[in-house]
Amino acid sequence: MPLKLNSRLTETLIAFALGVLLAVSIVLLSKTNNDQPFPPALSTQSPVKPLFTPVYSKSVTAYLRPINDLDENDIERARIAWKFFENNYQPTTGLINAAEKYPSTTLWDTGSALGATITAYDLGFISQKEFDDRVITMLGTLNDMKLFSNIAPNKVYETVNAQMVDYKNRPSETGIGVSALDLARMISWLNILSGLHPKHVNAATNVMRRWDLNQLVKDEQMYGMAADQVTQQIRFLQEGRLGYEQYAGKVFRMIGFSQKISASYNNEFKTIIDIYDVPIAYDNRDPRKFGAYNYVVTESYVLDVFEHGYDDENKPLAKNIFEVQKQRWLRTGIVTAVSEDNLDRKPRFVYNTIFVAGSPWSAITDTGKDMEDLKTVSTKAALSLGYLYPADEYSQALLESIGSAYDPDKGWYSGLYEKGLGYNDVLTCNTNGIIMTTMLYKKYGALNQVLAKAGKTIKYKRDDHP
């Protein structure tokens, strides 16, 4: 996701210099038809029509088959989201700013940007030439950028020259560390790129094989790296908590690593708590001991379904994530769609949760400070849930709640404040990338699952690291 320091949604890239953080975040899409009417604020605009007709090879169309049609509302939502990527593209590197006009990014955000670019071509927003230009430039940068400790990409890069930086976007010759969760999101979209556009498979696979992922997997789990700010000593830290851990663990499993702990929700760390009589799973590892809060949010569950598909474990968990937020709406009248998000005011980033640190419906910073007054309806969470369960009455309430949360020339805002403080009008790569790829999921389903059935998954060979 956007910058992260702890576990998945973790580590926010707080960019004090411009007052905007780097976005975290999450992709979301949906299988079933979304025939809900577009909120009036958006439907008054002329529908955006595709300019180009995408062309896939016969070998690709053999397995890439639409399961749902997109309507004008879907195209309009995606076209607004694409504005962010038009405005924040860096032609020298092919990278996208993680936040509006702020030249810094993470591998999580770069994965979101690649997903948005794949979607833009599929929906006819850009030509084959522009698509290839963007992808080739991005892959060239990823194949050439300096790695942290010569192992894997640094947590943060400046987008104009792809230089390693810290979370304040200051140059760092040695870097600050590696996020395994961020790498997983990037790998997921490299896999989808390779399956849909085979001409890019060699460059995409070479990006992944530059990284010594063997050092980031141990005991069926993922490990990130962190450099001590004073001593520069490098530590390997187990990364991921229930939710994001499974999303990322499935990616590592997909490319050939054993992830019996991280890829399964039914591991030893799973615990259940009832909230409004809905069973919600959370991670029981003590943040005081392990140094990471166990946030229960929307994003990780929809990303799992949207990219990997439903399975016996995640299907009931995702449904309960939707249902518990619906119950809060029914009981309080407050439209609820929570996730971690950048803010347009201090402290600039908040984890708005279903459950964390023993309490339901808490909003806190990464240090645990209470942010009750800055709870938001998250645009990416509301829209993704609305598309995931389009037949439910609550989905229409979700879509209406965020229907006007955008600038037609810049993209979708991160959300709006629950207590009437107006829009949370930060514009981020993650929010707009999730909205873009939601349409791709509605059209085709979970693409990693589609590609796996077709035998088109890229693999990481453990013995071929240089």
C-alpha positions in Angstrom: 0.0 0.0 0.0 1.1 3.5 0.4 4.0 3.7 2.6 4.1 1.3 5.3 6.4 0.6 8.2 4.8 -2.1 10.3 2.6 -4.7 8.7 0.5 -4.3 5.7 -1.5 -1.3 5.6 1.0 -0.2 7.9 3.6 2.4 7.6 2.3 5.5 6.3 4.5 7.8 4.3 3.8 11.0 6.1 5.1 13.7 3.9 5.2 16.7 6.2 6.9 18.8 3.5 3.7 19.1 1.5 1.3 18.2 4.2 0.3 15.1 2.4 1.2 11.5 3.1 1.8 8.8 0.7 -1.2 6.6 0.3 -1.6 3.2 1.6 -3.3 1.1 0.5 -5.7 -1.6 -1.3 -7.5 -2.8 -4.6 -11.0 -3.8 -4.8 -13.3 -5.3 -7.4 -16.5 -7.3 -7.8 -17.8 -10.3 -9.6 -21.4 -9.7 -9.9 -23.4 -7.2 -11.9 -23.7 -3.7 -10.4 -26.8 -2.2 -11.9 -27.3 0.3 -9.1 -28.1 3.8 -10.5 -25.3 6.3 -10.2 -25.8 9.0 -7.6 -27.4 12.2 -9.1 -24.3 14.3 -8.5 -22.4 12.2 -11.0 -25.1 11.1 -13.3 -25.7 14.7 -14.4 -22.5 14.6 -16.3 -22.1 13.3 -19.8 -21.0 9.7 -19.8 -17.4 9.2 -20.8 -17.0 7.0 -23.8 -13.9 4.9 -24.5 -11.6 6.4 -27.1 -9.8 3.2 -28.1 -10.8 -0.5 -28.5 -8.3 -2.7 -26.7 -7.0 -5.7 -28.7 -5.8 -8.9 -26.9 -4.1 -11.8 -28.7 -6.2 -14.9 -29.5 -4.2 -16.9 -26.9 -5.3 -14.4 -24.2 -8.9 -14.1 -25.2 -9.1 -17.9 -24.8 -9.2 -17.4 -21.1 -9.9 -13.6 -20.7 -13.6 -13.7 -21.0 -16.0 -11.0 -19.6 -18.5 -12.2 -17.0 -20.2 -8.9 -16.6 -20.8 -5.8 -18.8 -19.8 -2.4 -17.5 -22.4 0.3 -17.6 -22.0 4.1 -18.1 -21.8 4.6 -14.3 -18.9 2.2 -14.1 -17.0 3.8 -16.9 -17.6 7.3 -15.4 -16.3 6.3 -12.0 -13.2 4.8 -13.6 -12.7 7.8 -15.9 -12.7 10.1 -12.9 -10.1 7.9 -11.1 -7.9 7.8 -14.2 -7.5 11.6 -14.0 -5.3 11.1 -10.9 -2.9 8.9 -13.0 -2.9 11.4 -15.9 -2.0 14.2 -13.5 0.6 12.4 -11.5 2.5 10.4 -14.1 6.3 10.9 -14.1 7.5 10.3 -17.7 11.1 9.9 -16.8 10.5 6.9 -14.7 7.0 5.7 -15.5 6.2 5.9 -11.8 3.1 7.6 -10.3 3.1 9.9 -7.3 1.5 8.2 -4.2 -0.3 11.4 -3.4 -1.4 14.4 -5.5 1.6 16.3 -6.8 3.9 14.7 -4.2 6.9 13.0 -6.0 7.3 9.9 -3.8 5.9 6.4 -3.9 6.1 2.8 -2.5 6.0 -0.6 -4.2 2.4 -0.9 -2.9 1.4 2.3 -4.7 3.3 1.2 -7.8 1.3 -2.0 -7.9 -1.9 0.0 -7.6 -0.6 2.3 -10.5 0.2 -0.7 -12.7 -3.3 -2.1 -12.0 -4.9 1.2 -13.0 -2.9 1.4 -16.2 -3.9 -2.2 -17.2 -7.5 -1.1 -16.5 -7.2 2.1 -18.5 -6.2 0.2 -21.5 -8.9 -2.4 -21.1 -11.6 0.3 -20.8 -10.3 2.1 -23.9 -9.0 5.3 -22.1 -5.5 4.9 -23.6 -4.2 3.5 -26.8 -2.0 0.4 -27.2 0.9 2.8 -27.8 0.4 4.8 -24.6 -0.1 1.6 -22.6 3.1 0.1 -23.8 5.0 3.3 -23.3 3.9 3.6 -19.7 4.5 -0.1 -18.9 7.9 -0.3 -20.6 9.1 2.8 -18.9 7.9 1.6 -15.5 9.4 -1.9 -15.9 12.7 -0.4 -17.1 12.8 1.7 -13.9 12.0 -1.3 -11.7 14.7 -3.3 -13.4 17.3 -0.6 -12.8 16.4 1.0 -9.5 18.8 0.6 -6.6 17.8 -2.1 -4.1 18.0 -1.9 -0.3 21.0 -3.9 0.8 21.0 -5.4 -2.7 18.1 -7.6 -1.7 14.8 -5.9 -2.6 13.3 -2.5 -3.3 13.5 0.1 -0.6 10.2 1.1 1.1 10.1 4.5 -0.6 11.4 6.0 -3.8 11.3 9.5 -5.3 9.2 9.3 -8.5 11.1 11.7 -10.8 14.5 9.9 -10.6 13.6 6.7 -8.7 16.1 7.5 -6.0 15.8 5.8 -2.6 14.4 8.2 0.0 13.0 8.1 3.5 9.4 8.7 4.6 9.9 12.5 4.4 11.2 12.1 0.8 14.7 12.9 1.7 17.4 11.1 -0.3 18.8 8.1 1.4 21.9 6.4 0.0 21.4 3.2 1.9 17.6 3.2 2.2 15.3 2.5 5.2 14.1 -1.0 4.7 11.9 -3.4 2.8 8.2 -4.2 3.0 7.3 -7.8 2.0 3.6 -6.8 1.9 4.3 -4.0 -0.6 6.3 -6.4 -2.8 3.4 -8.9 -2.7 1.1 -6.2 -4.2 3.6 -5.4 -6.9 4.1 -9.1 -7.7 0.3 -9.6 -7.9 0.0 -7.0 -10.7 3.2 -8.1 -12.5 1.5 -11.5 -12.7 -1.7 -10.0 -14.1 0.3 -7.9 -16.6 2.2 -11.0 -17.8 -1.0 -13.0 -18.2 -3.0 -10.3 -20.1 0.0 -8.9 -22.1 2.5 -11.7 -22.8 4.8 -9.3 -24.7 5.8 -7.9 -21.3 6.2 -11.2 -19.5 10.0 -11.3 -19.7 10.5 -7.8 -18.4 8.0 -8.3 -15.7 9.5 -11.6 -14.5 13.0 -10.1 -14.6 11.8 -7.3 -12.2 10.7 -9.9 -9.7 13.8 -12.1 -10.1 16.1 -9.2 -9.3 14.8 -9.5 -5.7 16.3 -12.0 -3.3 12.9 -13.1 -2.0 14.4 -16.2 -0.3 15.7 -13.9 2.4 12.2 -12.6 3.0 10.5 -15.9 3.7 11.1 -18.0 6.8 9.1 -20.6 8.7 6.1 -20.3 6.3 5.9 -16.5 6.9 7.0 -13.2 5.3 9.7 -11.0 6.8 10.4 -7.3 6.0 13.6 -5.4 6.7 14.3 -2.3 8.7 17.5 -0.2 9.1 18.0 1.3 12.5 18.0 5.1 12.0 21.0 5.6 14.3 23.2 2.5 13.9 22.0 1.5 10.4 21.9 -2.1 11.7 19.5 -4.2 9.6 16.8 -6.3 11.2 14.5 -8.8 9.7 11.0 -8.5 11.1 8.0 -10.8 10.7 5.5 -8.9 8.7 1.7 -9.1 8.4 -1.4 -9.6 10.6 -4.6 -11.4 9.9 -6.1 -9.9 6.7 -3.2 -8.3 4.9 -1.0 -11.2 5.8 -3.2 -13.6 4.0 -3.6 -11.3 0.9 0.2 -11.1 0.6 0.9 -14.7 1.7 -1.2 -16.0 -1.2 0.9 -13.9 -3.6 4.1 -15.5 -2.3 2.5 -18.9 -2.4 1.4 -18.2 -6.0 4.9 -17.7 -7.2 6.2 -20.9 -5.5 6.9 -20.2 -1.7 5.4 -22.3 1.0 3.1 -20.1 3.1 1.1 -22.5 5.2 0.8 -19.9 8.0 0.6 -16.6 6.2 -1.7 -17.8 3.4 -4.3 -19.3 5.7 -6.8 -17.4 7.8 -7.2 -20.5 10.0 -3.8 -20.2 11.6 -2.9 -20.1 15.3 -3.2 -16.3 15.5 -6.9 -16.2 14.5 -9.4 -15.2 17.2 -13.1 -14.4 16.9 -15.1 -11.6 18.6 -18.8 -10.8 18.2 -19.6 -7.2 17.2 -23.4 -6.6 16.8 -23.7 -10.4 16.8 -21.5 -10.7 13.8 -18.4 -12.9 14.2 -15.3 -10.9 13.3 -11.8 -12.5 13.0 -8.8 -10.7 14.3 -5.1 -11.4 15.0 -4.3 -12.2 18.6 -0.6 -11.2 18.6 0.0 -8.6 21.3 1.2 -5.3 19.7 3.2 -4.6 22.9 5.2 -7.7 22.2 5.3 -7.7 18.4 5.3 -4.0 17.7 2.4 -3.9 15.3 -1.3 -3.2 15.8 -3.8 -5.7 14.5 -6.2 -3.5 12.6 -9.4 -5.0 11.2 -10.3 -3.0 8.1 -12.2 -3.5 4.9 -9.3 -3.2 2.4 -7.4 -6.4 2.9 -10.5 -8.6 2.6 -11.7 -7.1 -0.6 -8.2 -7.1 -2.1 -8.0 -10.8 -1.3 -11.3 -11.6 -3.0 -10.8 -9.2 -5.9 -7.3 -10.5 -6.9 -7.3 -14.1 -5.6 -11.0 -15.0 -5.6 -13.3 -16.5 -3.1 -12.4 -19.6 -1.1 -13.9 -21.5 1.8 -11.9 -19.4 4.3 -12.3 -15.8 3.0 -15.9 -16.0 1.7 -17.5 -15.9 5.2 -14.9 -13.5 6.6 -15.5 -10.9 3.8 -19.3 -11.2 4.1 -19.0 -10.5 7.9 -16.8 -7.5 7.2 -19.7 -6.1 5.1 -22.4 -7.2 7.5 -20.9 -5.7 10.6 -20.6 -2.3 8.9 -24.2 -2.6 7.7 -25.3 -3.4 11.2 -23.7 -0.2 12.5 -25.6 1.7 9.9 -28.9 0.0 10.8 -28.4 0.6 14.5 -26.9 4.1 14.4 -27.9 5.6 11.1 -24.2 6.3 10.4 -23.0 5.0 7.0 -19.9 3.0 7.8 -17.0 2.0 5.5 -13.7 1.9 7.3 -10.2 1.5 6.3 -6.8 3.2 6.7 -6.6 6.5 4.9 -4.5 9.6 4.4 -6.1 12.8 5.9 -6.2 16.4 4.7 -5.3 17.5 8.2 -3.1 16.5 11.1 -2.1 13.8 12.0 -2.3 13.1 8.2 -3.0 9.4 8.5 -5.4 7.4 10.5 -6.4 3.7 10.8 -10.2 3.7 11.0 -11.1 0.2 12.2 -13.8 -2.3 12.8 -11.7 -3.7 15.7 -8.2 -2.9 17.1 -6.5 -3.2 20.5 -9.5 -4.7 22.2 -12.0 -2.1 21.0 -14.6 -2.0 18.2 -15.0 1.1 15.9 -11.7 2.8 16.9 -9.8 5.3 14.9 -6.1 5.5 15.9 -2.7 6.6 14.6 0.1 4.1 14.2 1.2 5.0 17.7 -2.2 4.3 19.2 -3.4 7.8 19.7 -7.2 8.2 19.6 -8.7 9.9 16.6 -12.4 9.5 17.2 -13.3 12.9 15.8 -11.5 12.2 12.5 -13.4 9.0 11.5 -14.2 9.0 7.8 -16.3 7.1 5.3 -13.5 5.7 3.1 -14.2 6.1 -0.6 -12.3 3.0 -1.5 -14.0 0.9 1.2 -17.5 2.2 0.4 -17.1 1.7 -3.4 -15.5 -1.8 -3.2 -18.1 -3.1 -0.8 -20.8 -1.7 -2.9 -19.5 -3.6 -5.9 -18.8 -6.7 -4.0 -22.4 -7.0 -2.8 -24.5 -5.0 -5.3 -27.8 -6.7 -4.5 -27.8 -5.7 -0.9 -29.7 -2.6 0.2 -26.7 -1.3 2.1 -24.6 -1.2 -1.1 -26.7 1.6 -2.5 -26.3 3.6 0.7 -22.5 3.2 0.5 -22.4 4.3 -3.2 -24.6 7.3 -2.5 -22.5 8.3 0.5 -19.4 8.9 -1.6 -21.1 9.7 -4.9 -19.9 13.3 -4.9 -16.5 12.8 -3.3 -14.4 13.7 -6.3 -12.9 16.4 -8.3 -13.7 15.8 -12.0 -10.3 17.1 -13.1 -8.2 15.4 -10.4 -9.8 12.1 -9.2 -11.6 10.7 -6.2 -11.1 12.0 -2.7 -10.1 9.6 0.1 -13.5 10.1 1.7 -15.6 12.3 3.9 -15.7 12.9 7.6 -18.2 11.0 9.6 -18.9 14.0 11.9 -19.7 16.6 9.3 -16.2 18.1 8.8 -16.6 17.9 5.0 -14.7 16.0 2.4 -11.4 14.3 3.3 -10.1 15.7 0.0 -6.7 14.1 -0.2 -6.1 12.5 -3.6 -4.1 9.3 -3.6 -2.8 6.6 -5.9 -4.2 3.8 -3.8 -7.8 5.1 -3.6 -8.0 5.8 -7.3 -6.2 2.6 -8.2 -8.6 0.6 -6.2 -11.6 2.3 -8.0 -10.0 1.6 -11.4 -9.3 -2.1 -10.7 -12.7 -2.6 -9.2 -14.1 -2.2 -12.7 -11.7 -4.8 -14.0 -12.8 -7.2 -11.4 -16.4 -6.7 -12.1 -15.7 -7.3 -15.8 -13.5 -10.4 -15.5 -13.5 -11.7 -11.9 -10.4 -12.4 -9.9 -7.7 -12.3 -12.5 -5.0 -14.2 -10.5 -7.5 -17.0 -10.2 -8.4 -16.8 -13.9 -4.7 -16.9 -14.8 -4.0 -19.8 -12.5 -6.7 -21.9 -14.1 -5.2 -21.1 -17.5 -1.7 -22.1 -16.3 -0.4 -18.5 -16.8 1.1 -17.7 -13.4 4.7 -16.4 -13.3 7.1 -18.3 -11.0 10.1 -17.3 -8.9 12.9 -19.8 -9.3 14.8 -20.0 -6.0 18.0 -21.1 -7.6 18.3 -18.3 -10.3 19.0 -15.3 -8.1 22.2 -13.7 -9.4 
